[in-house]
Amino acid sequence: MTCLNQEPRRRYASAEALARDLEHYLADEPIKARRVGRLERVRKWVRRRPLVATLAAVVGVIALLLAGGGWFFSGRLQVAVRQAQDAQARAEKGEQEADEKRRQMNNYLVYLNERLDKMDLKDSVRAEFLYEGLALCERRLSERGEDPEARRQLGLMYRCLGDLELERREFEKAANSYGHAQQLLEQLGVDFPGTAIYRNELAMVYVSKANMLEMSGKHQQALVTLKQGIEIQDRLAADPSAVLNTRQRAAELRETLGAFLEEQKKPSEAEAAYRAPLEQMEKLAADRASPPSAHVTLANTASLLAWLLLETKPSQTESLLQRSLRELRDAHNAQPENRMLAHSLWGGYTDLAAVFKQKARHAKLVALANQLRGDFLTDLERTYNAACFFAASARLVANEQTMPAPQPSILALSCSQIFARSGRP
C-alpha cells in the first residue's frame, strides 16, 4: 500500500510513478512498492519468458546428466586403461623373462664349449657340439626374425667355432667363421648403438681374428686388426658408466698388443704397449672394490714387462717382479681357497727366485723362502719349495768368498729342518 502511506517520502512521487509500477506488476516485472527476493525474481522471469525458461531447464538437466554420466564413464574408462596397462606390463614382463631364459640358455652353450675345451676332449666332439649349437641358433633366428639376442648368440657360436678351427690351424675356415661373427655383431652395433655388449663382443672377435692372422704369419694385418678391437674397447672403457670389467678388458687388450710387438721383435714398441695397461690397472687395482682378477691382470702385465726388460733394464725387472708378487698375494689373500690363484702366486715366487739366483742375491732368496712358507703354512708342497729356495741360497753363499764361514752351515741346517718338515728328501 505504498500509495496510501502516511509518510510522504514513502509514497509514490507522482501518478506517473504509480502507473509505471502498475505496468511492471502486470508484466510480472519487479516493482518499487516492495522488494522482491531472488526466488520471486526467477519466478516472474519464468512467467514472462516460459519458452526460454523451458529450454534453459532442459539444457541444465542434460548438463547434469552428462556430468554425472561423464564421471561414471570416466571412472570406468580409467579402470579399463589400468587393466590394459597391467596386461601390457605382464606381457612385457613375460617376454622379458622369456628373453632372459633364452639368453641364459644361449650363454650356456658358450659356457659348455669352454668346459669341453678345458676337458681336453677330442676336437671332433667339440666340433659336433658347436655345429649343433649353430644349427639351433640359426633355427631360432629364422623363427624370431630379427631378434637381436638370437643374432648375438649366433655370432658368439661362430666365434667359438673359429677358435676351434684356429686350434686346428685351419686358418681359412677360422677366417670364415670369424667373418660371420664380425658381420653379425657389427650390424647389431649399428642397429643398437646404445647397447655396449654388442660392441664389447665385437672387440673380442677382432682379438680372435688378430690371433689367427698372427699365427698364420700375417703380422701387419694382425696388428691392424688387434688395434681395431682395442679402439672399440677403449671407447667403451671411456664411458663414465663403464663397469670395472670393461676397463680391465681394455687393459688386457693392450697387454696382448705388447705380446704381439714383442713376438715381432719390436721391444721399444712392446715396452710402450705394456706400460699403458700397467698404468690403467694400477688405478683399477687401487680401488678396494676391485676383484682379484684386477690384481692378477696387473701382476701379469708387470711380469711380461719385467722379462722384456731383463737384458736392457735389469733393475726394473726385479722391482716389477716384486710388484707382480705383491698383487698376486693380494689376490690370493682375497680368495685363499682358489687353487688357480694359489698356483699363480707360486708362479710369482718362482719368477722372482729365478732373478735372485741369477744375480746371486742369497739374502733376498732367504727372505723370499720365509715369505713363501708364511703364505703356504699348511701346504707341504710349498714348504718343500721353500726348502729348495733355502738350498739354492746356501749354494750361493758357499760360492761367495766374502761371506763369513758360519753362514753356509746355518743355512744348510735351516734347509734340512724344512725338508724334514715337508716329509720329502
FITI-575710 format. One record per residue (C-alpha): y, x, z; residue in three letters. Coordinates in steps of 0.25 Angstrom, whole numbers, padded with zeros to 4 digits, always signed. Layout:
BEGIN
YXZALA ...
// end
This chain:
BEGIN
+0000+0000+0000MET +0010+0011-0004THR +0020+0001-0010CYS +0021-0006+0004LEU +0022+0006+0013ASN +0034+0005+0023GLN +0038+0019+0021GLU +0046+0021+0008PRO +0040+0035+0005ARG +0026+0030+0005ARG +0029+0018-0005ARG +0030+0019-0020TYR +0043+0025-0024ALA +0045+0015-0035SER +0038+0003-0042ALA +0034+0013-0054GLU +0027+0022-0044ALA +0019+0010-0039LEU +0016+0006-0053ALA +0010+0020-0057ARG +0002+0019-0045ASP -0004+0006-0049LEU -0007+0011-0062GLU -0014+0023-0057HIS -0022+0013-0048TYR -0026+0004-0059LEU -0030+0017-0067ALA -0039+0022-0056ASP -0030+0034-0054GLU -0025+0040-0041PRO -0013+0032-0035ILE -0002+0037-0025LYS -0004+0025-0016ALA -0015+0032-0009ARG -0022+0046-0010ARG -0035+0046-0018VAL -0047+0054-0014GLY -0055+0063-0023ARG -0066+0053-0023LEU -0057+0042-0027GLU -0050+0050-0038ARG -0064+0053-0044VAL -0068+0038-0043ARG -0055+0034-0050LYS -0057+0045-0061TRP -0071+0040-0064VAL -0066+0025-0065ARG -0055+0030-0075ARG -0064+0039-0083ARG -0078+0033-0082PRO -0083+0040-0095LEU -0079+0054-0091VAL -0084+0052-0077ALA -0097+0048-0082THR -0098+0060-0091LEU -0094+0069-0080ALA -0104+0063-0071ALA -0115+0065-0081VAL -0111+0079-0084VAL -0111+0082-0069GLY -0125+0077-0067VAL -0130+0085-0079ILE -0124+0097-0074ALA -0130+0095-0060LEU -0144+0093-0067LEU -0142+0105-0075LEU -0138+0113-0063ALA -0150+0109-0055GLY -0160+0110-0067GLY -0154+0123-0071GLY -0156+0128-0057TRP -0170+0123-0057PHE -0174+0128-0071PHE -0167+0141-0067SER -0176+0143-0055GLY -0188+0140-0064ARG -0183+0150-0074LEU -0181+0161-0064GLN -0195+0159-0059VAL -0201+0159-0073ALA -0193+0172-0076VAL -0198+0179-0063ARG -0212+0175-0067GLN -0211+0180-0081ALA -0205+0193-0075GLN -0216+0194-0065ASP -0226+0192-0076ALA -0220+0203-0085GLN -0220+0212-0073ALA -0234+0210-0070ARG -0238+0212-0085ALA -0229+0225-0085GLU -0236+0230-0073LYS -0250+0227-0078GLY -0246+0234-0091GLU -0241+0246-0083GLN -0253+0246-0075GLU -0262+0246-0088ALA -0254+0257-0094ASP -0255+0265-0081GLU -0270+0263-0081LYS -0271+0267-0096ARG -0262+0279-0093ARG -0271+0283-0081GLN -0284+0282-0090MET -0278+0290-0101ASN -0273+0301-0092ASN -0287+0301-0086TYR -0292+0304-0100LEU -0284+0317-0100VAL -0288+0320-0086TYR -0303+0319-0089LEU -0300+0328-0101ASN -0294+0338-0091GLU -0306+0337-0082ARG -0316+0339-0093LEU -0309+0351-0097ASP -0310+0357-0083LYS -0325+0353-0082MET -0327+0363-0093ASP -0335+0353-0101LEU -0339+0355-0116LYS -0328+0353-0126ASP -0335+0342-0133SER -0335+0334-0120VAL -0320+0335-0119ARG -0318+0332-0134ALA -0327+0320-0133GLU -0319+0315-0121PHE -0305+0318-0128LEU -0309+0311-0141TYR -0314+0298-0133GLU -0301+0299-0126GLY -0293+0300-0139LEU -0300+0288-0145ALA -0297+0280-0132LEU -0282+0283-0132CYS -0281+0280-0147GLU -0288+0267-0145ARG -0279+0263-0134ARG -0267+0267-0143LEU -0272+0258-0154SER -0273+0247-0144GLU -0260+0249-0138ARG -0251+0252-0150GLY -0240+0262-0146GLU -0244+0262-0131ASP -0237+0275-0126PRO -0247+0278-0116GLU -0259+0277-0126ALA -0251+0287-0135ARG -0248+0296-0124ARG -0263+0297-0119GLN -0268+0299-0134LEU -0258+0311-0135GLY -0264+0317-0122LEU -0278+0315-0127MET -0274+0322-0140TYR -0268+0334-0131ARG -0281+0335-0123CYS -0289+0335-0136LEU -0280+0346-0141GLY -0282+0354-0128ASP -0297+0353-0130LEU -0297+0357-0145GLU -0288+0369-0141LEU -0298+0374-0131GLU -0308+0374-0142ARG -0298+0381-0150ARG -0298+0370-0161GLU -0283+0372-0164PHE -0282+0363-0176GLU -0288+0351-0168LYS -0279+0355-0156ALA -0267+0355-0164ALA -0270+0341-0170ASN -0273+0335-0156SER -0260+0341-0150TYR -0253+0336-0163GLY -0257+0321-0160HIS -0254+0323-0145ALA -0240+0328-0149GLN -0237+0317-0159GLN -0241+0306-0149LEU -0233+0312-0137LEU -0221+0315-0146GLU -0220+0301-0151GLN -0221+0296-0137LEU -0209+0305-0133GLY -0201+0299-0144VAL -0205+0284-0141ASP -0203+0286-0126PHE -0193+0297-0123PRO -0191+0294-0109GLY -0206+0296-0105THR -0208+0310-0101ALA -0223+0310-0100ILE -0224+0310-0115TYR -0215+0322-0117ARG -0222+0329-0106ASN -0235+0327-0112GLU -0230+0331-0126LEU -0225+0344-0120ALA -0240+0347-0115MET -0245+0344-0129VAL -0235+0355-0134TYR -0240+0365-0124VAL -0255+0362-0128SER -0251+0363-0143LYS -0244+0377-0140ALA -0256+0382-0133ASN -0264+0378-0145MET -0254+0386-0154LEU -0254+0398-0145GLU -0270+0399-0145MET -0270+0398-0160SER -0261+0409-0161GLY -0248+0401-0165LYS -0240+0408-0155HIS -0226+0404-0160GLN -0230+0389-0163GLN -0236+0389-0149ALA -0222+0394-0143LEU -0214+0383-0151VAL -0224+0372-0147THR -0224+0376-0132LEU -0209+0377-0132LYS -0208+0362-0137GLN -0217+0358-0125GLY -0208+0366-0116ILE -0196+0359-0121GLU -0201+0345-0119ILE -0206+0349-0105GLN -0192+0355-0101ASP -0185+0343-0105ARG -0194+0334-0097LEU -0192+0344-0085ALA -0177+0344-0087ALA -0177+0329-0083ASP -0171+0327-0069PRO -0182+0317-0067SER -0193+0326-0071ALA -0205+0328-0061VAL -0209+0341-0056LEU -0222+0341-0064ASN -0213+0340-0077THR -0204+0352-0073ARG -0217+0360-0069GLN -0223+0358-0083ARG -0211+0363-0089ALA -0212+0376-0082ALA -0227+0377-0085GLU -0224+0376-0100LEU -0214+0387-0099ARG -0225+0395-0092GLU -0234+0392-0104THR -0223+0397-0113LEU -0223+0410-0105GLY -0238+0412-0107ALA -0237+0410-0122PHE -0226+0420-0123LEU -0234+0430-0114GLU -0246+0428-0123GLU -0237+0431-0135GLN -0233+0444-0129LYS -0219+0439-0126LYS -0217+0444-0112PRO -0202+0442-0111SER -0202+0428-0116GLU -0214+0425-0108ALA -0207+0430-0095GLU -0195+0421-0098ALA -0205+0409-0101ALA -0212+0412-0087TYR -0199+0413-0079ARG -0193+0400-0084ALA -0205+0391-0077PRO -0205+0401-0065LEU -0190+0397-0062GLU -0194+0382-0065GLN -0206+0382-0056MET -0199+0389-0045GLU -0189+0377-0044LYS -0201+0367-0044LEU -0209+0374-0034ALA -0198+0376-0024ALA -0198+0360-0023ASP -0206+0357-0011ARG -0212+0345-0018ALA -0217+0353-0029SER -0232+0352-0031PRO -0242+0364-0030PRO -0243+0365-0045SER -0228+0369-0046ALA -0231+0381-0037HIS -0243+0384-0046VAL -0235+0384-0059THR -0225+0393-0052LEU -0235+0402-0048ALA -0242+0403-0062ASN -0229+0405-0069THR -0225+0417-0059ALA -0239+0423-0061SER -0238+0422-0076LEU -0224+0429-0076LEU -0229+0439-0066ALA -0241+0444-0074TRP -0231+0444-0087LEU -0222+0454-0079LEU -0233+0463-0073LEU -0230+0474-0082GLU -0215+0473-0084THR -0210+0468-0071LYS -0221+0470-0060PRO -0212+0468-0048SER -0210+0454-0053GLN -0225+0452-0055THR -0228+0454-0040GLU -0217+0444-0036SER -0221+0434-0046LEU -0235+0434-0042LEU -0231+0433-0027GLN -0223+0421-0031ARG -0235+0415-0038SER -0243+0417-0026LEU -0233+0410-0017ARG -0233+0398-0026GLU -0248+0397-0027LEU -0249+0398-0011ARG -0239+0386-0010ASP -0247+0378-0020ALA -0260+0381-0012HIS -0254+0378+0001ASN -0249+0365-0004ALA -0263+0361-0008GLN -0273+0371-0001PRO -0285+0362-0005GLU -0282+0364-0020ASN -0292+0374-0026ARG -0284+0377-0038MET -0272+0381-0030LEU -0281+0390-0022ALA -0286+0396-0034HIS -0272+0398-0040SER -0268+0404-0026LEU -0279+0414-0027TRP -0275+0418-0041GLY -0261+0421-0036GLY -0267+0430-0025TYR -0275+0438-0036THR -0263+0439-0045ASP -0255+0446-0034LEU -0266+0454-0029ALA -0268+0460-0043ALA -0254+0464-0043VAL -0255+0471-0029PHE -0267+0478-0033LYS -0261+0483-0046GLN -0249+0488-0038LYS -0257+0493-0026ALA -0249+0484-0017ARG -0260+0485-0006HIS -0251+0479+0005ALA -0248+0467-0003LYS -0262+0465-0007LEU -0266+0465+0008VAL -0255+0455+0011ALA -0260+0447-0001LEU -0274+0447+0004ALA -0269+0442+0018ASN -0261+0431+0011GLN -0274+0427+0003LEU -0282+0426+0016ARG -0271+0417+0022GLY -0271+0407+0010ASP -0286+0406+0010PHE -0291+0407+0024LEU -0303+0399+0023THR -0307+0404+0009ASP -0317+0415+0009LEU -0316+0418-0005GLU -0301+0421-0004ARG -0304+0428+0009THR -0313+0437+0001TYR -0302+0439-0010ASN -0292+0443+0001ALA -0302+0453+0005ALA -0302+0458-0009CYS -0287+0460-0008PHE -0289+0468+0004PHE -0299+0477-0002ALA -0290+0479-0014ALA -0279+0483-0005SER -0288+0492+0003ALA -0292+0499-0010ARG -0277+0500-0014LEU -0274+0506+0000VAL -0285+0516-0001ALA -0280+0521-0014ASN -0266+0522-0008GLU -0264+0537-0004GLN -0251+0534+0004THR -0258+0523+0013MET -0262+0526+0028PRO -0277+0529+0029ALA -0280+0517+0039PRO -0275+0506+0030GLN -0286+0506+0020PRO -0296+0505+0031SER -0289+0493+0037ILE -0288+0486+0024LEU -0303+0489+0022ALA -0306+0483+0036LEU -0298+0470+0033SER -0305+0469+0019CYS -0319+0470+0025SER -0315+0460+0036GLN -0310+0450+0026ILE -0322+0452+0017PHE -0331+0449+0029ALA -0324+0436+0032ARG -0325+0432+0018SER -0340+0433+0018GLY -0341+0442+0006ARG -0343+0457+0004PRO 
// end
